[in-house]
Amino acid sequence: MKFSISKMMLMALLLIGQSGIALSDGKVNFGWIPVVAPYESAFCSGILSQATGYDVSWKKFDSGPAVIAAMASGEVPIALLGSTPAAAAISQGLEIDVFWVVSFIDTGEALITRRGSEIVGPQDLKGKTLATPFGSTSHYHLLVALENFGLSTKDTKVVGMTPPEIAAAWTRGDIDGAYIWDPVLTKLKADNGTVVIDSGQLARWGKAILNVLVVRRDWASENQEFMTSFVKSVSEMDAAYRETPSSWSATSENAKCLEKAEGADPSQVPHILSTFVFPSLEEQATPDWLGGNEDGRVSEWLRLTAEFLKAQNKISEVLPDYSVGVTDEWVKAAANQK
């Protein structure tokens, strides 16, 4: 299965989405895939609406390709996306910008196998059924892991499932393993799961993955005050977590909000948050993250992701420079308002 919608379909959706993309009535749909992060406290508190003056509606998706299609059509101009579908979308010509790194994924995504599936080491993955959400950062890192183990999708049966479907298939015993993120990952660990390799280890081998915020370039240019206020608000929520982690304790309102938003077990929220790195507003503009143009790490990671996807025949072309889809404009604007 392709990592994203086809280029022809993408272009058709772009044409559809050209009309009325810049909303003038103070309303905006924010697309999101449930990933545990401090900014999600806004799901319950309405902080983003208060900070921006816009009526921000949270529109939930199960996969990155679904988010890309919604952005291409104009239904959703701003969204959370994994770096893998972001790289695929930029490669295919969708004019979006990565403008905020929500989280650097360390141990928060991993390849996990069932105890009893007779998988002791990587060599035992041959012939096994492994599930992952197609088109996601987990899908990408599963393929990277298999390649590093000297295996391919021909040696295993890789099936596409949403996170809830993976949890259900695991319970039924339909799959031998999965590459997935929290909160499902933590649930599988508690249910006879053993981690084979995690995304932090793969990042140290040069192939990092991120959760990022992306925006349609045309919409951002028409809603500049919103973008600045949005980034400033998100950065403040991240800073509050870094300064007072106890505000995300198991009994906190923030943890209860994540339970309501995505079904995360409040008792697991502190641990899940510890598996990610949340760059500060000041750090975001440096070459370590969004800054540095083509020499910036985010641009480089997107390029490396695209090269891998091209080698796997998941996309048709790799751009010479992925800084065309990365901007530090809004983090700089937000920093100037502090």
N, C-alpha and C positions, 0 to 999 in steps of 0.2 A: 504493500500500500504506500502511496506517495505521502511525503511528510506534510504536504499542504495541497490546497486546491490547485488545479492545473493553471498554467499561465493564461490560456485563452479564457477560462472561466473567471480568473482574477481580473483580467482586463475588462470583461463584460460587467462584472460587479462594480469596477471602478467607474465606468461610464454611468451606470445607474446611480451611483453614490455622489456624482458631482453636483446634483441639484439639491439645494437645501441642506448641505452638510454643516454649514456654520449656523447653528441655532441662534436665533435672536430673541427667543422668549425666555431666556434664563434657565433652560432645562438641558440636561445632558445625561446620556446613558453611559455609565462606566462599566465596562466589561471586565469580569474577573473570574479567575479559576481559583478555587479555594486552596490557598497556601498560607500557612501560619506565619503572620508577620505583624509587627506592632500597628501598622496603619489600619489594620482591619478593625481596630476598636471603633473606627468611624462608621462601621456597618450599623452599630446600635446607637451611637451617640449623635450622629448627624453632624459631626465636626466639619467634614468637608463642605457640606452645604452652607453651614454658618460662615466658614472662612472665605468661601468664594462668592457667596451671594447667589449661587445657582442651585436649582433643585437637582441634586445628584441622585440618579436612580441606579441602584446596583443590579446589573444584569449578569446572572450566573451562567457559566459555560463549563462543559466537561473536558474540553480539549482545546489546544492551541489552534489547530486548523479551523475550528468553529469560530474562534475569536477573529482570526484573519478574515474569514468570509464576511463576518458582521462589520468589520472595519472597512473592508473593500466596498461593501454595499452602502456604507454611510450610516448604518443602523447604530454603530458604536464608534465614536471618534477617538476615544481614549480607553486604555485597557491595561490590565496586567497580562504579561505573556512570558513564557519561558524563552530563554535565549535561542533555543533551537528553532522553534517556529518563527521567531523574529528574524533569524538569519535567513531562513527559507523565504519569508515574505519579502525581505529587502532584496534578495537575489532575484526574485520574480518581478520586481518593479513596483511593488506597493510603496507609495511615498509616505512612509511612516518614519518617525524618529524615536529612538531609545533616548529618554530624557531623565530617567531615574533608575538606579540600581536598587531594587527592593531588597534583594539578598543575594549574597554569594553562597552557593550551596556546598556545604561541607559534608557532614554525615547525614544530612536531612533527606537524601535520596540514596537508595542502595539496591543492590541485587540481593534478594533474600530467598532462601529455599526452605522447604518444609522438612522438618525432621521426620525421617521415615521414608523420604523420597530417594534414599540411597545416593545422595549427593554429598560426598565428603570433601571433594576439591573440584577445581575448575574442569578437570578432565571428565568428571562424572556428569557434566551438563549435556553431553551428547545424548540425543534421543529424547531429551526431556521437554516438557511443555512449559514455556515461560511467557508470562503475560506482562504487558506494559501498555500505557496509553499511546497509540500511534501518533507520531508527529510531535511528541513532547520531549523535554529535556531528558526524561528517563529513557525514552526510546533510543535517543542518541547515545546516551551513556551505556545502555545495554549493548548496542552494536560495538561501541568502543571497547567495552570489557571483553566481549567475545573475540574481537580482533586481537587484543592483547593476550588472550588465552590460546590463540592459534585456532580459533573456531569461527564459524560463520552461521548465518541463519539456515544454511543447508544441513548443519549438524544438529540443530535444535529446532523445535517448533515454536516460533514466536507468534503469539496471538495478540490482537489489539482489544483492549478492554478499558473502560473508564475506571477510575479509582473505586467507586462503589461496586462495580461488577467484579473487580479483582478481589475485593474483600469477600464477596459472596462465593466466588469460584474457589477461593482458598478454603472457606468453611466446608464446602461440599467435597473438597478433595479433587477438583477438576484440573488443577494446575500443580506443577511441581515447584514453581518459583515465580517471582515477579521482580521487576525493577520498578520502583514506585516511591512516592514521597509521602511525607506526613500530612495528615494524621493516620492514613491507612498503614504506612510503614510501621509505626509504633504498635498498631493493633496486631499486625502479623508477627512482630517480634514476640509479643505476649502469647501468641497462639502457635507455639512450637516452631518459630522461625529462627533461622540462622543466617546472619549476614555473610555473604561471600566476598563482596567488595563494595565500597561506598564511593560517592562522587568526590569526596575530598581526596581519596587516594588517586582517582583518575585525574583530578585537577593537578595533582603534583606530577603527573606524567605529561602535563602540558595541555590537557583538554578540559577546561573549566566550563561549568554551566552556571547560569544566573537566572533569577527571576527579575524581570524588568518592567517598568512602565513605559508604554509606547503611546504615541499620539499621531493622528493624521496631520501631516505638515500644513495642509490648507486650513484645517480647523484651528490649529494652534495659532496661526498667523492672524486669524479673525477673533481670537479669544485670548489675547495676551495677558490681560489682567487676571483672568481665571487661571491661566497656567502658572503665573508667578505665585498667586495665593495658594493654589493647589500644592505646589512643590513645597512652599514654606510650611504649610500645615502638615504634610506628610513627614517632613524633616523634623518637625517638633515632636511628633508622635514617636519617631525613632529615638530621638534624643531623650525623651521621657523614659523609654524602656532602658536605654543604656545607663542613665543616671539613677533610676530606681527600678531595678528588676522585680522587686517585690510587688510592684503594681501589676505584675502579670503572674502572681502566685496562683495556686490552684483554687483559692477561694475568692479571687479578685473578680470584679465586674468585667474586666477585660477577658479573663478566661471563660467566664460564663457567656460572654458575647460570641467567642469563637465556637462554643458549643452550639449556640443558636444559629450561627452563620454557616458552619460547615460540619457540625457533628463531632468536633474535637473533644476528647475527654479532658475536662478542666485539670484533672490531676496530672496529665501528661504535658500540658502547655509549657511549663517552665523548661522541661527537658527538650521539647521540640524546638523552642526558640534558641536554645543553646547550640543547636546543630547548624545554625546559619550565622553569617557575618552581615551586619547592617552598616554600610558605610555612612559616615556623617555628611552633612551638607557641604562642609568644607572639603572633605576628601573626594566627593563626587566629581568636582571640577578638575582634579589632578589627573595626570597621565596614567595613574594607577587605576583609574576608573573611566569616566566619560571624557576627560580632557585629552590633550595630546594629539588630536586629529588622527591620522592613520597610524601613528605610533602609540596611541592610547591602548591600554590593555583590553577594554571592552571591544573596541574596533578589531583588535587582533584576534580575540576569542571568537568573535562573530565570523571572521574570515576563516579561521581554522575549522570552525563548525561547518561552514559552507563547503570547504574543500572536502571534508569527510563525507558530507551529504552527496556531493557530486560523485565521489568515488564509489558511493553505494547506490548510485543512479536514483537518488531521491530528488535531486534538482538538476536542471539542465545546464546551468552556467554559474560560474563564480565571478563576482565583481573584483576588479583590481583593488578597490579601496572601500572598506565598509564603514569608514567614518562618514560617508554620505548618509548613513542611517543612524548616526549617533550625534547628539547635541548636548553641550553643556550650557546652552543659552539660558535655560530656565533655572538651573541651579545657581548660576551667577546672578540672575535677576532676583531670585529669592534671597540670596546672601546679601545683596545690596539693601534689602528691606529690613535686615536685622538691626 
